[in-house]
Amino acid sequence: MFISEGNTTEREYKPVPAGTHLAICYGIVDLGTQQYVYMGEQKQSKMLRLFFELHGDDDNILELDDGRPMSISQRYTKSLHEKSKLRQHIVSWRGGKDFTPEELGQVRGQKGWDIRTLLGKHCMLSVKHSTKPDGRTFANVDGITSVPAIIRKLGLPGQVNKSIYFSFDEFSDDAFSQVSQGIQKIIMQSPEYQRVTARPTRPSKQAEAADWFDKHEQLNGNKGMEDDDESIPF
């Protein structure tokens, strides 16, 4: 999936604690064009969702009851416009390194930046809680930064979850089946899905109804030693 210059709720289960956490990006899902309401107006934009698994320590255990890492996801507008949250978060994640004209698709023959670069990359997630009028609490990704050198020197954890990548740029039934039923239903509402398929809008049976993505994903750094160029993850 290439992006050029051009929040969200899930079922509450076990909210990710507020604060800054070490994380790994393990999933990127193209949601297609989605409808939403902003300032009382109905709008539509191309959207995507990033998925992160969180890794704590002895003093801050971020695991589910079965031992798997807690997970959080965030929806973004699929754009690298200078004002977009996606661009702001990724630039901060890259240690302040902004995108080049080539990465932004501003150079003839260049498609833009391939977001698959994020898969498997470590980062520090800043998580904030928001409370709905009905009293429910949701965790949201408020910021992303690079991992400080002092933490990298201690050793970084390996990725636990299987990487997930779905894009309309290269649509496949296999990739679609790896996405949870809840996210499949959202994707099916998009005109992009309707164009690439001639099937009824029904979730894939391969995505289990009890998939832990649906249950445990909550929707949408610390300063360490000065980072050198090798600390920029992508």
ZATI-872763 format. One record per residue (C-alpha): residue number from 1; residue in three letters; x, y, z. Coordinates in steps of 0.02 Angstrom, whole numbers, always signed. Example, Ala and Ser with C-alpha at 12.3 -4.5 7.8 and 13.67 -1.06 7.14 Angstrom:
BEGIN
<pos 1 | code ALA | east +615 | north -225 | up +390>
<pos 2 | code SER | east +684 | north -53 | up +357>
***
This chain:
BEGIN
<pos 1 | code MET | east +0 | north +0 | up +0>
<pos 2 | code PHE | east +77 | north +164 | up -55>
<pos 3 | code ILE | east +23 | north +330 | up +20>
<pos 4 | code SER | east +53 | north +502 | up -52>
<pos 5 | code GLU | east +23 | north +677 | up +14>
<pos 6 | code GLY | east -136 | north +694 | up -48>
<pos 7 | code ASN | east -563 | north +419 | up +826>
<pos 8 | code THR | east -636 | north +261 | up +837>
<pos 9 | code THR | east -720 | north +135 | up +951>
<pos 10 | code GLU | east -712 | north -53 | up +972>
<pos 11 | code ARG | east -791 | north -167 | up +1099>
<pos 12 | code GLU | east -725 | north -126 | up +1271>
<pos 13 | code TYR | east -641 | north -274 | up +1352>
<pos 14 | code LYS | east -482 | north -230 | up +1445>
<pos 15 | code PRO | east -423 | north -53 | up +1410>
<pos 16 | code VAL | east -237 | north -28 | up +1383>
<pos 17 | code PRO | east -168 | north +73 | up +1530>
<pos 18 | code ALA | east -138 | north +258 | up +1498>
<pos 19 | code GLY | east +44 | north +307 | up +1483>
<pos 20 | code THR | east +192 | north +274 | up +1370>
<pos 21 | code HIS | east +224 | north +94 | up +1317>
<pos 22 | code LEU | east +349 | north -1 | up +1211>
<pos 23 | code ALA | east +257 | north -72 | up +1061>
<pos 24 | code ILE | east +277 | north -161 | up +894>
<pos 25 | code CYS | east +171 | north -126 | up +740>
<pos 26 | code TYR | east +106 | north -294 | up +681>
<pos 27 | code GLY | east -43 | north -248 | up +573>
<pos 28 | code ILE | east -91 | north -128 | up +434>
<pos 29 | code VAL | east -268 | north -136 | up +364>
<pos 30 | code ASP | east -338 | north -31 | up +222>
<pos 31 | code LEU | east -519 | north +12 | up +268>
<pos 32 | code GLY | east -563 | north +92 | up +102>
<pos 33 | code THR | east -671 | north +249 | up +95>
<pos 34 | code GLN | east -773 | north +270 | up +254>
<pos 35 | code GLN | east -913 | north +388 | up +304>
<pos 36 | code TYR | east -899 | north +489 | up +464>
<pos 37 | code VAL | east -969 | north +643 | up +547>
<pos 38 | code TYR | east -856 | north +793 | up +583>
<pos 39 | code MET | east -919 | north +954 | up +661>
<pos 40 | code GLY | east -1096 | north +900 | up +622>
<pos 41 | code GLU | east -1059 | north +868 | up +438>
<pos 42 | code GLN | east -1061 | north +701 | up +348>
<pos 43 | code LYS | east -893 | north +671 | up +267>
<pos 44 | code GLN | east -796 | north +529 | up +187>
<pos 45 | code SER | east -612 | north +488 | up +174>
<pos 46 | code LYS | east -498 | north +342 | up +134>
<pos 47 | code MET | east -449 | north +263 | up +300>
<pos 48 | code LEU | east -327 | north +136 | up +368>
<pos 49 | code ARG | east -294 | north +58 | up +536>
<pos 50 | code LEU | east -128 | north +19 | up +621>
<pos 51 | code PHE | east -116 | north -120 | up +751>
<pos 52 | code PHE | east +12 | north -126 | up +891>
<pos 53 | code GLU | east +57 | north -257 | up +1021>
<pos 54 | code LEU | east +119 | north -187 | up +1187>
<pos 55 | code HIS | east +267 | north -247 | up +1290>
<pos 56 | code GLY | east +287 | north -201 | up +1472>
<pos 57 | code ASP | east +408 | north -253 | up +1609>
<pos 58 | code ASP | east +400 | north -328 | up +1783>
<pos 59 | code ASP | east +327 | north -168 | up +1851>
<pos 60 | code ASN | east +205 | north -142 | up +1707>
<pos 61 | code ILE | east +139 | north -307 | up +1641>
<pos 62 | code LEU | east +41 | north -282 | up +1480>
<pos 63 | code GLU | east -23 | north -458 | up +1449>
<pos 64 | code LEU | east -192 | north -541 | up +1428>
<pos 65 | code ASP | east -242 | north -685 | up +1540>
<pos 66 | code ASP | east -176 | north -810 | up +1411>
<pos 67 | code GLY | east -4 | north -728 | up +1406>
<pos 68 | code ARG | east -22 | north -638 | up +1241>
<pos 69 | code PRO | east +26 | north -453 | up +1236>
<pos 70 | code MET | east -111 | north -324 | up +1250>
<pos 71 | code SER | east -156 | north -242 | up +1085>
<pos 72 | code ILE | east -213 | north -70 | up +1031>
<pos 73 | code SER | east -259 | north -2 | up +861>
<pos 74 | code GLN | east -286 | north +170 | up +787>
<pos 75 | code ARG | east -382 | north +229 | up +635>
<pos 76 | code TYR | east -303 | north +359 | up +522>
<pos 77 | code THR | east -348 | north +454 | up +365>
<pos 78 | code LYS | east -248 | north +374 | up +224>
<pos 79 | code SER | east -147 | north +529 | up +184>
<pos 80 | code LEU | east +25 | north +601 | up +213>
<pos 81 | code HIS | east -35 | north +781 | up +202>
<pos 82 | code GLU | east +68 | north +890 | up +318>
<pos 83 | code LYS | east -81 | north +913 | up +435>
<pos 84 | code SER | east -132 | north +731 | up +442>
<pos 85 | code LYS | east -114 | north +636 | up +606>
<pos 86 | code LEU | east -36 | north +490 | up +514>
<pos 87 | code ARG | east +106 | north +597 | up +448>
<pos 88 | code GLN | east +133 | north +681 | up +617>
<pos 89 | code HIS | east +142 | north +514 | up +706>
<pos 90 | code ILE | east +258 | north +433 | up +580>
<pos 91 | code VAL | east +376 | north +583 | up +572>
<pos 92 | code SER | east +388 | north +579 | up +762>
<pos 93 | code TRP | east +414 | north +390 | up +753>
<pos 94 | code ARG | east +557 | north +419 | up +631>
<pos 95 | code GLY | east +644 | north +531 | up +756>
<pos 96 | code GLY | east +583 | north +691 | up +674>
<pos 97 | code LYS | east +638 | north +640 | up +498>
<pos 98 | code ASP | east +509 | north +712 | up +379>
<pos 99 | code PHE | east +460 | north +634 | up +214>
<pos 100 | code THR | east +557 | north +673 | up +56>
<pos 101 | code PRO | east +470 | north +732 | up -104>
<pos 102 | code GLU | east +500 | north +557 | up -174>
<pos 103 | code GLU | east +414 | north +477 | up -24>
<pos 104 | code LEU | east +268 | north +598 | up -40>
<pos 105 | code GLY | east +240 | north +551 | up -222>
<pos 106 | code GLN | east +284 | north +727 | up -280>
<pos 107 | code VAL | east +417 | north +664 | up -401>
<pos 108 | code ARG | east +362 | north +598 | up -570>
<pos 109 | code GLY | east +365 | north +409 | up -574>
<pos 110 | code GLN | east +360 | north +391 | up -383>
<pos 111 | code LYS | east +203 | north +311 | up -308>
<pos 112 | code GLY | east +235 | north +372 | up -133>
<pos 113 | code TRP | east +292 | north +293 | up +29>
<pos 114 | code ASP | east +258 | north +108 | up +58>
<pos 115 | code ILE | east +175 | north +95 | up +228>
<pos 116 | code ARG | east +225 | north -89 | up +242>
<pos 117 | code THR | east +390 | north -19 | up +306>
<pos 118 | code LEU | east +304 | north -2 | up +476>
<pos 119 | code LEU | east +273 | north -189 | up +499>
<pos 120 | code GLY | east +381 | north -262 | up +637>
<pos 121 | code LYS | east +449 | north -93 | up +691>
<pos 122 | code HIS | east +467 | north -48 | up +875>
<pos 123 | code CYS | east +406 | north +117 | up +943>
<pos 124 | code MET | east +347 | north +205 | up +1100>
<pos 125 | code LEU | east +158 | north +232 | up +1106>
<pos 126 | code SER | east +80 | north +370 | up +1208>
<pos 127 | code VAL | east -93 | north +308 | up +1261>
<pos 128 | code LYS | east -230 | north +420 | up +1330>
<pos 129 | code HIS | east -400 | north +372 | up +1399>
<pos 130 | code SER | east -564 | north +451 | up +1351>
<pos 131 | code THR | east -729 | north +425 | up +1440>
<pos 132 | code LYS | east -894 | north +420 | up +1349>
<pos 133 | code PRO | east -1054 | north +496 | up +1421>
<pos 134 | code ASP | east -1113 | north +320 | up +1463>
<pos 135 | code GLY | east -960 | north +295 | up +1573>
<pos 136 | code ARG | east -862 | north +179 | up +1458>
<pos 137 | code THR | east -675 | north +208 | up +1448>
<pos 138 | code PHE | east -575 | north +190 | up +1287>
<pos 139 | code ALA | east -389 | north +194 | up +1255>
<pos 140 | code ASN | east -323 | north +300 | up +1111>
<pos 141 | code VAL | east -153 | north +319 | up +1029>
<pos 142 | code ASP | east -108 | north +499 | up +1064>
<pos 143 | code GLY | east +71 | north +497 | up +999>
<pos 144 | code ILE | east +210 | north +386 | up +931>
<pos 145 | code THR | east +396 | north +412 | up +954>
<pos 146 | code SER | east +555 | north +314 | up +919>
<pos 147 | code VAL | east +626 | north +198 | up +1051>
<pos 148 | code PRO | east +760 | north +287 | up +1156>
<pos 149 | code ALA | east +937 | north +220 | up +1137>
<pos 150 | code ILE | east +945 | north +173 | up +1321>
<pos 151 | code ILE | east +798 | north +54 | up +1299>
<pos 152 | code ARG | east +866 | north -17 | up +1136>
<pos 153 | code LYS | east +1030 | north -57 | up +1222>
<pos 154 | code LEU | east +938 | north -162 | up +1349>
<pos 155 | code GLY | east +868 | north -268 | up +1208>
<pos 156 | code LEU | east +701 | north -260 | up +1118>
<pos 157 | code PRO | east +567 | north -396 | up +1127>
<pos 158 | code GLY | east +519 | north -499 | up +977>
<pos 159 | code GLN | east +351 | north -488 | up +891>
<pos 160 | code VAL | east +222 | north -612 | up +958>
<pos 161 | code ASN | east +72 | north -586 | up +843>
<pos 162 | code LYS | east +72 | north -640 | up +662>
<pos 163 | code SER | east +92 | north -491 | up +545>
<pos 164 | code ILE | east -68 | north -437 | up +458>
<pos 165 | code TYR | east -72 | north -335 | up +299>
<pos 166 | code PHE | east -225 | north -298 | up +191>
<pos 167 | code SER | east -230 | north -172 | up +50>
<pos 168 | code PHE | east -347 | north -136 | up -95>
<pos 169 | code ASP | east -191 | north -100 | up -199>
<pos 170 | code GLU | east -163 | north -288 | up -204>
<pos 171 | code PHE | east -327 | north -365 | up -147>
<pos 172 | code SER | east -328 | north -550 | up -106>
<pos 173 | code ASP | east -453 | north -663 | up -20>
<pos 174 | code ASP | east -315 | north -736 | up +87>
<pos 175 | code ALA | east -263 | north -567 | up +156>
<pos 176 | code PHE | east -445 | north -519 | up +185>
<pos 177 | code SER | east -477 | north -680 | up +281>
<pos 178 | code GLN | east -339 | north -636 | up +406>
<pos 179 | code VAL | east -436 | north -482 | up +461>
<pos 180 | code SER | east -561 | north -502 | up +603>
<pos 181 | code GLN | east -747 | north -507 | up +565>
<pos 182 | code GLY | east -777 | north -339 | up +647>
<pos 183 | code ILE | east -649 | north -254 | up +533>
<pos 184 | code GLN | east -712 | north -353 | up +383>
<pos 185 | code LYS | east -885 | north -279 | up +409>
<pos 186 | code ILE | east -812 | north -104 | up +406>
<pos 187 | code ILE | east -712 | north -140 | up +248>
<pos 188 | code MET | east -866 | north -211 | up +162>
<pos 189 | code GLN | east -953 | north -43 | up +179>
<pos 190 | code SER | east -823 | north +39 | up +67>
<pos 191 | code PRO | east -849 | north +70 | up -119>
<pos 192 | code GLU | east -675 | north -4 | up -148>
<pos 193 | code TYR | east -734 | north -172 | up -83>
<pos 194 | code GLN | east -890 | north -165 | up -191>
<pos 195 | code ARG | east -784 | north -132 | up -345>
<pos 196 | code VAL | east -661 | north -275 | up -319>
<pos 197 | code THR | east -789 | north -405 | up -269>
<pos 198 | code ALA | east -953 | north -468 | up -335>
<pos 199 | code ARG | east -1002 | north -559 | up -177>
<pos 200 | code PRO | east -1132 | north -521 | up -43>
<pos 201 | code THR | east -1069 | north -413 | up +100>
<pos 202 | code ARG | east -1046 | north -555 | up +223>
<pos 203 | code PRO | east -890 | north -581 | up +331>
<pos 204 | code SER | east -772 | north -722 | up +287>
<pos 205 | code LYS | east -803 | north -882 | up +384>
<pos 206 | code GLN | east -614 | north -895 | up +404>
<pos 207 | code ALA | east -618 | north -750 | up +526>
<pos 208 | code GLU | east -681 | north -827 | up +686>
<pos 209 | code ALA | east -820 | north -736 | up +776>
<pos 210 | code ALA | east -723 | north -752 | up +939>
<pos 211 | code ASP | east -565 | north -681 | up +861>
<pos 212 | code TRP | east -463 | north -596 | up +998>
<pos 213 | code PHE | east -438 | north -444 | up +887>
<pos 214 | code ASP | east -620 | north -397 | up +911>
<pos 215 | code LYS | east -612 | north -424 | up +1098>
<pos 216 | code HIS | east -447 | north -346 | up +1148>
<pos 217 | code GLU | east -405 | north -206 | up +1028>
<pos 218 | code GLN | east -438 | north -36 | up +1103>
<pos 219 | code LEU | east -456 | north +108 | up +981>
<pos 220 | code ASN | east -390 | north +238 | up +952>
<pos 221 | code GLY | east +397 | north +465 | up +1239>
<pos 222 | code ASN | east +496 | north +456 | up +1357>
<pos 223 | code LYS | east +658 | north +552 | up +1324>
<pos 224 | code GLY | east +814 | north +446 | up +1335>
<pos 225 | code MET | east +987 | north +462 | up +1264>
<pos 226 | code GLU | east +1007 | north +564 | up +1106>
<pos 227 | code ASP | east +972 | north +456 | up +953>
<pos 228 | code ASP | east +1096 | north +443 | up +811>
<pos 229 | code ASP | east +1051 | north +406 | up +629>
<pos 230 | code GLU | east +1049 | north +219 | up +662>
<pos 231 | code SER | east +907 | north +244 | up +784>
<pos 232 | code ILE | east +789 | north +301 | up +646>
<pos 233 | code PRO | east +690 | north +140 | up +618>
<pos 234 | code PHE | east +636 | north +171 | up +437>
***
